[in-house]
Amino acid sequence: MPASHQSSEKPTALIALADGQLFYGKGFGATGETVAELVFNTAMTGYQEIMTDPSYAGQVVTFTFPHVGNVGVNPEDDETQDPVAAGMVVKWDPTEPSSWRATSNLVEWLEKRNRIGVGGIDTRRLTRAIRQLGAPNVAIAHNPNGEFDIEALIKKAREWSGLVGLDLAKDVTCAQSYRWNEMRWAWPDGYKPRSEEGKKVVAIDFGAKRNILRCLASAGADVTVLPATATAEDVLALNPDGVFLSNGPGDPAATGKYAVPMIQEILKKDLPVFGICLGHQMLALALGAKTIKMNHGHHGANHPVKDLTTNKVEITSMNHGFAVDSQTLPAGVKETHVSLFDGSNCGIAMEDRPVFSVQYHPEASPGPMDSYYLFDRFIAAMK
């Protein structure tokens, strides 16, 4: 019989791991079923940004911090139009919001956007399972009647293909190109448009977060966003001063089948290039390195990263299940940043050109401003 971990209330939700473990809880948000990879995130704030981060496509997020939903939701904090994460798992049921910025509560927001939430879960026990099993495949279900086909759910979890070999960038990228001029939030006016002329940056959207684009605009860029499938000809036709490679979900090797040839052509033009997250992995692949699947990945807002060029330590936000294998970096490409949690690669740069990338998300700034220099460095390289 599979192991079972049940909350004290009548279960209306179920998490079925591929190995047969069952976690019963209280469902909220949308009803139904979904299958995905299960990860945990250690951030204490930002649940709305996490749920709308395209890098979480194909994943259910377990929040290790228990207070989720307490500040509600609002349109300003969306990183993209709708939630991208497949679902969320929390310890305590979401409360009514207590924030002057809230325009809705989390439960209603998830229900309207067809995302399942599971509360009343022993998230410490579940997090240990994730670490032991290595980001397992799961099926989650929410049924107000509390009726579940357990064997069918376990079967679905076992049969799901997983993220290895899966190209998800094409599912979350923009449908067509567009201009972006909104800058970072500032008191008291909120988000203001950029009015000054800036350096022309083409951003390749593998699943771009809005706040990354805002940081580019605030640093001094006139940004044009192109879909993930854009060709080198599409990029160069815009006569850019620099090219940005965005964050995104899925297996970098799968996305690289069409993105790597484009990047390699761009690199021949001696343009400044800056990559973040999946964009970092795409750049590494284009330069000849390889990527590997991590056991349970890095997901949180408290990850220490050492800058090997300055010996400074940055507190960063991370969300990735694949990593660049630093042992495969070719000559002429140096490792610039490493994780102080496990020593994994967090940054690379070409030694003779302004081409660089980082694994973490510098726009999230949990430091709070530790990593913003990267945007300034990119703009300076174009000048």
C-alpha positions, 0 to 999 in steps of 0.5 A: 500500500502507498504511504499516506500523509493526511491532514486533520480536515476532510480531504478534498485534494490529493497529491499522488507521487509517482512512487505511490506516496499520497498526501491528502489536503484541502483543495482551493482554487480550480477543481480537476486534475493536473500532472506536472513536476513537483518542486519546492520554493523557499521564498518568504514573499512573492507567491503571485510572482512565482505563480506567474513566472513562465519559468515554472511551466510544467511544475507544481510549486510547494511553498515552504513558507506557510503564510501564502495568500496573506497579501492577496493579489493585484495586477501589478505583481503579475510577471505575465498575464496569467499563472503559468505554474501548474498548481500550488501546495501550501501548509495553511489555507490562504487567509483573506488578504491584509494589504492596501494593494490587494484587488482580489484574494488568492483563492478567487484568483486561482479559480478564475485562472484554472489553477489548483491549490492544495492546503493543509499539507505537511510541506516539510515532509513533502519537501524532504520527499522532493529532495530524496526523489529528485523533483518527482512527477506528480498528479494533483486533484481537487474534488469538493466531494473528496472522491479520487481514483487513486490508482489512476492518479498514480498511473498518470504521474508515472506515465508523464514524460517529465521535463527532460527533453521537453521544450516549453519555451514555445508554449509560453513565448509571445505570439508576435513581436512587440515594443516594451517601454515600461520601467521599474515600479517607483513611489509614488507613480508606480510604473512609468513609461520610458521617454528618453531615447536608449540603446536598441535591445532585442529581447528573445522571449523564452518566457520573459518576466515583465520585471526583467523587461522593466529593468532593461528599460530602466537601465537605458534600453529601447526594448523590442521583444521577439518570440523564442523561434525568431531567427538570426535574420529576424534579430539582425533586421532590427539593427540592435545594439545588443541582444538579450536572452530571457528566462524560460522553462523546460529542458534547455537542450530541447529549446536549443535545437532551434535557439542555439543556431540563432544565437551562434549566428548572432555571436558572429556579429560581435554584439553585446549579449546578456542572458538570464536563466534559460537564456544563460543555458542557451548561451552556454550551449551556443558556446559549446558547453552542456547542460545537466538536470539537477536533483531538485533544482534551485527555487527560492529568494535566498540563494548566495552566489559568489562573483568570482571576479570581485569575490562579492557574495550576492543574495539572489532569486533562483528558479531552475531545474537544469544547470550549465556543466562548468566542466564543459566550458570551452576555451575562451569562456570563463565561469564568473559566478558559482552557487555557495549552496552546492558549487553549481555554475551561476554565470559565464562570460566570454573572455574577449567580448561583452557576452555574459549570462547568469543563472539567477534572476537579477531583477528580483533583487532579494538582496535587495539591489545586489545584482542590478549591476548586470543590467547596467553592465549590459547597457555600458557594453553597448556604449 
